[in-house]
Amino acid sequence: MPVYRLTDEIIFPPPQLADKTGLLAVGGDLCEERLLLAYSLGIFPWYSEDEPILWWSPDPRLVLYPDEIKVSKSLEKVIKKGLFDVTFDAAFGQVIKLCALAGRRENEGTWIVRDMIDAYRALHESGYAHSVEAWKDGILAGGLYGVSLGGCFFGESMFTLESNASKVAFAGLVKYLKENSFDLIDCQVTTAHLKQFGAREIPRSLFLKQLKKSLALPTLKRKWDYHA
């Protein structure tokens, strides 16, 4: 399969044309209109500092249905003890920067480069990108961020500075999504961590059908003022 080079025109080739790795296109920019179009088509950007913008649509796709979340007994105990205070959209800028630093600390590099940070902060200001924070004794201990469109939440990245902090934040997110009738969480690529929560791989064709249905729901385009 060829990899398509994007122009200034805000369009994408069909996601079914991605190569075996999931790579679909290269180039373009990270403006709000292009990012929102990409997510609505099941496409997301993922690239390193020394690369052009790369756009992906992997097959299979890892998803989590909110009603299928699995919370271990040990995590339930942590949540019940109230060790962490979970908030939403209280520190988006801090969360995305700490997500970027997480990869650097582990010498893995990061795909959350400066342009990505700026683009998603702009999406946050527009009401499309959201963060979940886990605080311990008033200090940010873990969190995650992603993009919300219709009834789908597209998870982007998470970090943790305290054991279980990001897990508590994720459980709080899923609770919020269930209460607000979300039906799909896009986990993008497979990780053992997310599979422990009940995420599973489905064919891209099925994901795209379910995404289309989710996008028919209204988008909660506002600050998520919520405490889990």
Secondary structure as a PSIPRED ss2 file (coil, helix, strand):
# PSIPRED VFORMAT (PSIPRED V4.0)

   1 M C   1.000  0.000  0.000
   2 P C   1.000  0.000  0.000
   3 V C   1.000  0.000  0.000
   4 Y E   0.000  0.000  1.000
   5 R E   0.000  0.000  1.000
   6 L E   0.000  0.000  1.000
   7 T C   1.000  0.000  0.000
   8 D C   1.000  0.000  0.000
   9 E C   1.000  0.000  0.000
  10 I C   1.000  0.000  0.000
  11 I C   1.000  0.000  0.000
  12 F C   1.000  0.000  0.000
  13 P C   1.000  0.000  0.000
  14 P C   1.000  0.000  0.000
  15 P H   0.000  1.000  0.000
  16 Q H   0.000  1.000  0.000
  17 L H   0.000  1.000  0.000
  18 A C   1.000  0.000  0.000
  19 D C   1.000  0.000  0.000
  20 K C   1.000  0.000  0.000
  21 T C   1.000  0.000  0.000
  22 G C   1.000  0.000  0.000
  23 L E   0.000  0.000  1.000
  24 L E   0.000  0.000  1.000
  25 A E   0.000  0.000  1.000
  26 V E   0.000  0.000  1.000
  27 G E   0.000  0.000  1.000
  28 G C   1.000  0.000  0.000
  29 D C   1.000  0.000  0.000
  30 L C   1.000  0.000  0.000
  31 C C   1.000  0.000  0.000
  32 E H   0.000  1.000  0.000
  33 E H   0.000  1.000  0.000
  34 R H   0.000  1.000  0.000
  35 L H   0.000  1.000  0.000
  36 L H   0.000  1.000  0.000
  37 L H   0.000  1.000  0.000
  38 A H   0.000  1.000  0.000
  39 Y H   0.000  1.000  0.000
  40 S H   0.000  1.000  0.000
  41 L C   1.000  0.000  0.000
  42 G C   1.000  0.000  0.000
  43 I C   1.000  0.000  0.000
  44 F E   0.000  0.000  1.000
  45 P E   0.000  0.000  1.000
  46 W C   1.000  0.000  0.000
  47 Y C   1.000  0.000  0.000
  48 S C   1.000  0.000  0.000
  49 E C   1.000  0.000  0.000
  50 D C   1.000  0.000  0.000
  51 E C   1.000  0.000  0.000
  52 P C   1.000  0.000  0.000
  53 I C   1.000  0.000  0.000
  54 L E   0.000  0.000  1.000
  55 W E   0.000  0.000  1.000
  56 W E   0.000  0.000  1.000
  57 S C   1.000  0.000  0.000
  58 P C   1.000  0.000  0.000
  59 D C   1.000  0.000  0.000
  60 P C   1.000  0.000  0.000
  61 R E   0.000  0.000  1.000
  62 L E   0.000  0.000  1.000
  63 V E   0.000  0.000  1.000
  64 L E   0.000  0.000  1.000
  65 Y C   1.000  0.000  0.000
  66 P H   0.000  1.000  0.000
  67 D H   0.000  1.000  0.000
  68 E H   0.000  1.000  0.000
  69 I C   1.000  0.000  0.000
  70 K C   1.000  0.000  0.000
  71 V C   1.000  0.000  0.000
  72 S C   1.000  0.000  0.000
  73 K H   0.000  1.000  0.000
  74 S H   0.000  1.000  0.000
  75 L H   0.000  1.000  0.000
  76 E H   0.000  1.000  0.000
  77 K H   0.000  1.000  0.000
  78 V H   0.000  1.000  0.000
  79 I H   0.000  1.000  0.000
  80 K H   0.000  1.000  0.000
  81 K H   0.000  1.000  0.000
  82 G C   1.000  0.000  0.000
  83 L C   1.000  0.000  0.000
  84 F C   1.000  0.000  0.000
  85 D E   0.000  0.000  1.000
  86 V E   0.000  0.000  1.000
  87 T E   0.000  0.000  1.000
  88 F E   0.000  0.000  1.000
  89 D C   1.000  0.000  0.000
  90 A C   1.000  0.000  0.000
  91 A C   1.000  0.000  0.000
  92 F H   0.000  1.000  0.000
  93 G H   0.000  1.000  0.000
  94 Q H   0.000  1.000  0.000
  95 V H   0.000  1.000  0.000
  96 I H   0.000  1.000  0.000
  97 K H   0.000  1.000  0.000
  98 L H   0.000  1.000  0.000
  99 C H   0.000  1.000  0.000
 100 A H   0.000  1.000  0.000
 101 L H   0.000  1.000  0.000
 102 A H   0.000  1.000  0.000
 103 G H   0.000  1.000  0.000
 104 R H   0.000  1.000  0.000
 105 R H   0.000  1.000  0.000
 106 E C   1.000  0.000  0.000
 107 N C   1.000  0.000  0.000
 108 E C   1.000  0.000  0.000
 109 G C   1.000  0.000  0.000
 110 T C   1.000  0.000  0.000
 111 W C   1.000  0.000  0.000
 112 I C   1.000  0.000  0.000
 113 V C   1.000  0.000  0.000
 114 R H   0.000  1.000  0.000
 115 D H   0.000  1.000  0.000
 116 M H   0.000  1.000  0.000
 117 I H   0.000  1.000  0.000
 118 D H   0.000  1.000  0.000
 119 A H   0.000  1.000  0.000
 120 Y H   0.000  1.000  0.000
 121 R H   0.000  1.000  0.000
 122 A H   0.000  1.000  0.000
 123 L H   0.000  1.000  0.000
 124 H H   0.000  1.000  0.000
 125 E H   0.000  1.000  0.000
 126 S C   1.000  0.000  0.000
 127 G C   1.000  0.000  0.000
 128 Y C   1.000  0.000  0.000
 129 A E   0.000  0.000  1.000
 130 H E   0.000  0.000  1.000
 131 S E   0.000  0.000  1.000
 132 V E   0.000  0.000  1.000
 133 E E   0.000  0.000  1.000
 134 A E   0.000  0.000  1.000
 135 W E   0.000  0.000  1.000
 136 K E   0.000  0.000  1.000
 137 D C   1.000  0.000  0.000
 138 G C   1.000  0.000  0.000
 139 I E   0.000  0.000  1.000
 140 L E   0.000  0.000  1.000
 141 A E   0.000  0.000  1.000
 142 G E   0.000  0.000  1.000
 143 G E   0.000  0.000  1.000
 144 L E   0.000  0.000  1.000
 145 Y E   0.000  0.000  1.000
 146 G E   0.000  0.000  1.000
 147 V E   0.000  0.000  1.000
 148 S E   0.000  0.000  1.000
 149 L E   0.000  0.000  1.000
 150 G C   1.000  0.000  0.000
 151 G C   1.000  0.000  0.000
 152 C E   0.000  0.000  1.000
 153 F E   0.000  0.000  1.000
 154 F E   0.000  0.000  1.000
 155 G E   0.000  0.000  1.000
 156 E E   0.000  0.000  1.000
 157 S E   0.000  0.000  1.000
 158 M E   0.000  0.000  1.000
 159 F E   0.000  0.000  1.000
 160 T E   0.000  0.000  1.000
 161 L C   1.000  0.000  0.000
 162 E C   1.000  0.000  0.000
 163 S C   1.000  0.000  0.000
 164 N C   1.000  0.000  0.000
 165 A H   0.000  1.000  0.000
 166 S H   0.000  1.000  0.000
 167 K H   0.000  1.000  0.000
 168 V H   0.000  1.000  0.000
 169 A H   0.000  1.000  0.000
 170 F H   0.000  1.000  0.000
 171 A H   0.000  1.000  0.000
 172 G H   0.000  1.000  0.000
 173 L H   0.000  1.000  0.000
 174 V H   0.000  1.000  0.000
 175 K H   0.000  1.000  0.000
 176 Y H   0.000  1.000  0.000
 177 L H   0.000  1.000  0.000
 178 K H   0.000  1.000  0.000
 179 E H   0.000  1.000  0.000
 180 N C   1.000  0.000  0.000
 181 S C   1.000  0.000  0.000
 182 F C   1.000  0.000  0.000
 183 D C   1.000  0.000  0.000
 184 L E   0.000  0.000  1.000
 185 I E   0.000  0.000  1.000
 186 D E   0.000  0.000  1.000
 187 C E   0.000  0.000  1.000
 188 Q E   0.000  0.000  1.000
 189 V C   1.000  0.000  0.000
 190 T C   1.000  0.000  0.000
 191 T C   1.000  0.000  0.000
 192 A H   0.000  1.000  0.000
 193 H H   0.000  1.000  0.000
 194 L H   0.000  1.000  0.000
 195 K H   0.000  1.000  0.000
 196 Q C   1.000  0.000  0.000
 197 F C   1.000  0.000  0.000
 198 G C   1.000  0.000  0.000
 199 A C   1.000  0.000  0.000
 200 R E   0.000  0.000  1.000
 201 E E   0.000  0.000  1.000
 202 I E   0.000  0.000  1.000
 203 P C   1.000  0.000  0.000
 204 R H   0.000  1.000  0.000
 205 S H   0.000  1.000  0.000
 206 L H   0.000  1.000  0.000
 207 F H   0.000  1.000  0.000
 208 L H   0.000  1.000  0.000
 209 K H   0.000  1.000  0.000
 210 Q H   0.000  1.000  0.000
 211 L H   0.000  1.000  0.000
 212 K H   0.000  1.000  0.000
 213 K H   0.000  1.000  0.000
 214 S H   0.000  1.000  0.000
 215 L C   1.000  0.000  0.000
 216 A C   1.000  0.000  0.000
 217 L C   1.000  0.000  0.000
 218 P C   1.000  0.000  0.000
 219 T C   1.000  0.000  0.000
 220 L C   1.000  0.000  0.000
 221 K C   1.000  0.000  0.000
 222 R C   1.000  0.000  0.000
 223 K C   1.000  0.000  0.000
 224 W C   1.000  0.000  0.000
 225 D C   1.000  0.000  0.000
 226 Y C   1.000  0.000  0.000
 227 H E   0.000  0.000  1.000
 228 A C   1.000  0.000  0.000
